Amino acid sequence: MIPEPRATDLDLVDVETALLRAAVGDYAAEAAVLLLVNAGHWPAQLQQAGLVSLLGDVDGEGMWAQVAWPDVDAALRAGTIGGSGSQLRVLRAAASLADGQPVDLGDLAAGLDRDHLALVLAAVAHAGGSHGEDLPPLAAWPAR
């Protein structure tokens, strides 16, 4: 019997691709994943902490994955994952976009460094659908 693949067994690029593949078509979910991937800090931590689940090859195009958003707070409290104040705010913004978790916008904005603020603004604009074909996005994703 061949065991089911786990996210912890995959290369990080493959995990990020699987997360993006599963999010396509849902602007808020896309924005959350793009925020995490562009910020760079969280995908590896979430993967190693077992907070990314593989959903299989849903459409014949490759693996799909999702973040276990309800388990993120417990992992933070346990110290399984962690980051700077700005990085934590990015994670909370992503959780709010993807899973509707409440976030204090005043605290969020005031505690972000400039680079992370640019990413969160791009994520909010993306979630709002501002990246359509006819107009440029209100806040573009910074070049990587």
N, C-alpha and C positions, 0 to 999 in steps of 0.2 A: 504494500500500500504506500502510495506517495503522499507525504504530509502536505497539508494546505500551506501555501506560502504565507509568510508573515511579513508585515512591513519592516520589522527589524532585520529581516534577512536581505532586504533590497538595498541597492545603491540609493543614496539620497536623491539623486536626480530622478531616478525611477519613481520614488515616493512622491516627489513634488509633481511629476508629470501625472501620476495617478490621481493625486488630489485635484489638480486642475481639470483633468478629464471628467471627473465626477461632478465638478462644479459648473461646467459649461452650460450656459442657458439660464442660469439663475444668477443675475447680476450681483446680488448681495453675497452669495456663496463664492462667486468668482472673485469679488473684491476682497473677501476675507483671505482666500488662499493666496491671491497675488500680493496682498499686504504681508503675509507671513514670509512668502518666498522672497520678495524684494527686500524685506528687512534683514533676512538672512540668519537671524539668531535662532528662531523657533523651530523650523522644520526638523532639524537633527535632534533637538531635545525632545520634541513630541514623539518622534519616531523611536528613539531609544527608551523613552518612558512607557512605551506601549500604548500611547494615546492616539495612534493612527491605526485604523483597521482597514484591511483590504476587503473589497467587495467583490473581487473576481473580475473577469473579463465580461462585462455586462453587454457591450455592443460589438464585440469582435475586433475592437481597435486596440485593446490593451487593458491592463489592470486599472481598476477604479479604487479610490481610497477616500476615507473620511476621517476627520478629527473627532474624537470622543469629547465634544465640548462640555457635556455635563460633568466630566471627570477632571477637567483642567484645574478648577479651584482646589480640589482635594490634593492634586499633585503639587500645586504651589504651596499649600499649607504644610504638606509633608516634606517639602524641600526636594522632591524628586526632580522638579524643573525650577528654574529661576533665572533672573536676569536683573539688569539695572532698572531703575525707576521708569525710564523712557521705554525700555524693552517690554516691561510689564504692561505699560499702557497700550503699546501696540498689540500685545496679546489680547488685552481686554477689548480693544476696538474690534479686532478680528472676531472675537467671540460674540460681540454684540451684533455685528453684521451677519454672521453665519447662523447664530443660534438665538438671536433676540435677547441675549443677556443684557441687563441694564448697565449703563455706564454713565458716570457723571462727566458731562462734556466739559465743564469748567475745570475739573481736576485733570481730565485727559489732556486738554489743550495746554494748560499751564505747565504740565510736567513733561511735555515732549521736547526733545532737542529739535533743532531745525530740520535735520535729515528725516527723522521719524515723523515730524509734523507734515512734511511734504508727502510722505507715503500715506499717512492717514487721510490727508486731503484728497489725494488721488483715489484712495479706496472709497471714500464717501461719494466722490463724483462718479466713479465707476458704478457703484451700487445704484446710484440715481439714474443711470442710463445716459450719462452725458458724453459717452464715447461713440455716438452714432456715426453713420456714414456721412451725413451732411455737414456736421459741425465738429470742430475740434473739441476734445474734452475740456471741461471747466478747469480741471487740474490734472495735468498729464502725469503718468508714471515717470519718475526720474530715470535717466539712462543708467544702466548697470555697468 
